[in-house]
Amino acid sequence: MTQSTTFFLTVNGLFDFDLTFATEALLFLLLSIIVTFVFLQPISNQLDERANFISYAIRKSSILLTFGYEKLYKCVGLLTDEIKEMNRQLKLVKNYTNLKFESEILATQKENIKILSELKGDLTIKSAYLFSFLQKDIIILTNNFFDKRFKAE
């Protein structure tokens, strides 16, 4: 009976447990359940939906970025291969043109040598022809000179 009187009577001690304590504990539990399920549960559901949406968007973005990176990597590889091929073809064209140019230079030099040798031969013949007449002309000129010079005196 001592316990039953303690729940209904208030004794001012250090630890008094009466019916008010049990009622407050019950009200606290009831209000915490109501607040949790009525007020916090919709907010928690909304936060979960947002978190799922953000997680989905992040996964989708990372997949798209991965695909984009792979495509970019392939494009860079193709461009690199094309640049290498163009450099190879440029070297081939340079070598071909250098060979053609050198062969054209050699052919032109041979033609020049042939033309110069023909000109040299022609000049030799002409100079020999001129010298053959020149000797007669010089003799005639010297005879005329000496005749006029010494006959006039």
C-alpha positions in Angstrom: 0.0 0.0 0.0 2.9 2.2 0.4 3.5 2.2 -3.3 -0.1 3.0 -4.2 -0.1 6.0 -1.9 3.1 7.2 -3.4 1.6 7.4 -6.9 -1.3 9.5 -5.7 0.3 11.6 -3.0 3.1 14.0 -3.6 6.0 13.7 -1.3 8.7 16.2 -1.7 11.8 13.9 -1.9 14.7 13.8 -4.1 13.3 11.0 -6.3 9.5 11.1 -6.3 7.9 8.9 -8.9 4.2 9.4 -9.0 1.5 9.1 -11.7 2.6 12.4 -13.3 5.9 10.9 -14.3 4.3 7.9 -16.0 1.8 10.2 -17.8 4.5 12.5 -19.0 6.6 9.5 -20.2 3.6 8.2 -22.0 2.8 11.6 -23.6 6.4 12.0 -24.6 6.4 8.6 -26.4 3.0 9.4 -28.0 4.1 12.8 -29.2 7.5 11.5 -30.5 5.7 8.8 -32.4 3.2 11.4 -33.9 6.0 13.8 -34.7 8.1 11.1 -36.3 5.4 9.5 -38.4 3.2 12.5 -39.2 5.8 15.3 -39.6 9.2 13.8 -40.1 8.3 10.8 -42.2 7.1 12.9 -45.3 10.2 15.1 -45.0 12.4 12.0 -44.8 10.6 10.4 -47.7 11.1 13.6 -49.8 14.8 13.7 -48.8 15.1 10.0 -49.8 13.5 10.7 -53.2 15.9 13.6 -53.7 18.9 11.6 -52.7 17.8 8.8 -55.1 17.3 11.3 -57.9 20.7 12.9 -57.3 22.3 9.4 -57.0 20.7 8.4 -60.3 21.7 11.7 -62.0 25.3 11.2 -60.8 25.4 7.6 -62.0 23.9 8.7 -65.4 26.4 11.6 -65.6 29.3 9.4 -64.8 28.3 6.8 -67.4 27.8 9.6 -70.0 31.2 11.1 -69.1 32.8 7.7 -69.4 31.3 7.2 -72.8 32.2 10.7 -73.8 35.8 10.1 -72.6 36.0 6.9 -74.6 34.7 8.6 -77.7 37.1 11.5 -77.2 40.0 9.0 -76.6 39.1 7.2 -79.9 38.8 10.6 -81.7 42.2 11.6 -80.4 43.6 8.3 -81.5 42.2 8.6 -84.9 43.5 12.1 -85.3 46.9 11.0 -84.1 46.9 8.2 -86.6 45.8 10.6 -89.4 48.6 13.0 -88.5 51.2 10.2 -88.5 49.9 9.1 -91.9 49.9 12.6 -93.3 53.5 13.1 -92.0 54.5 9.8 -93.7 52.9 10.8 -97.0 54.6 14.2 -96.7 58.0 12.6 -96.3 57.3 10.3 -99.3 56.3 13.3 -101.4 59.4 15.2 -100.3 61.6 12.3 -101.1 59.9 11.8 -104.5 60.1 15.5 -105.4 63.8 15.6 -104.2 64.6 12.6 -106.4 62.7 14.0 -109.4 64.3 17.4 -108.8 67.8 15.9 -108.6 67.2 13.8 -111.7 65.9 16.9 -113.6 69.0 18.8 -112.5 71.2 16.0 -113.7 69.4 15.9 -117.1 69.6 19.7 -117.4 73.3 19.6 -116.6 73.9 16.9 -119.2 72.0 19.0 -121.8 74.0 22.0 -120.8 77.3 20.1 -121.2 76.1 18.8 -124.6 75.1 22.3 -125.7 78.4 23.8 -124.4 80.5 21.1 -126.1 78.6 21.8 -129.4 79.2 25.5 -129.0 82.8 24.9 -128.1 83.3 22.8 -131.2 81.5 25.4 -133.3 83.6 28.2 -131.9 86.7 26.2 -132.4 85.8 25.6 -136.1 84.8 29.3 -136.6 87.9 30.6 -134.8 90.1 28.3 -136.9 88.3 29.5 -140.0 88.7 33.1 -139.0 92.3 32.7 -138.1 93.0 31.1 -141.5 91.6 34.3 -143.2 93.1 36.5 -140.5 96.6 35.4 -141.4 96.2 36.4 -145.0 94.5 39.7 -144.0 97.3 40.5 -141.6 99.9 39.9 -144.2 98.0 42.1 -146.7 97.7 44.8 -144.0 101.3 44.7 -143.0 102.4 44.8 -146.7 100.2 47.8 -147.3 101.5 49.5 -144.2 105.1 49.0 -145.0 104.5 50.0 -148.6 102.8 53.2 -147.7 105.2 53.9 -144.9 108.5 53.3 -146.7 107.5 54.3 -150.2 106.3 57.7 -149.0 109.7 58.6 -147.7 
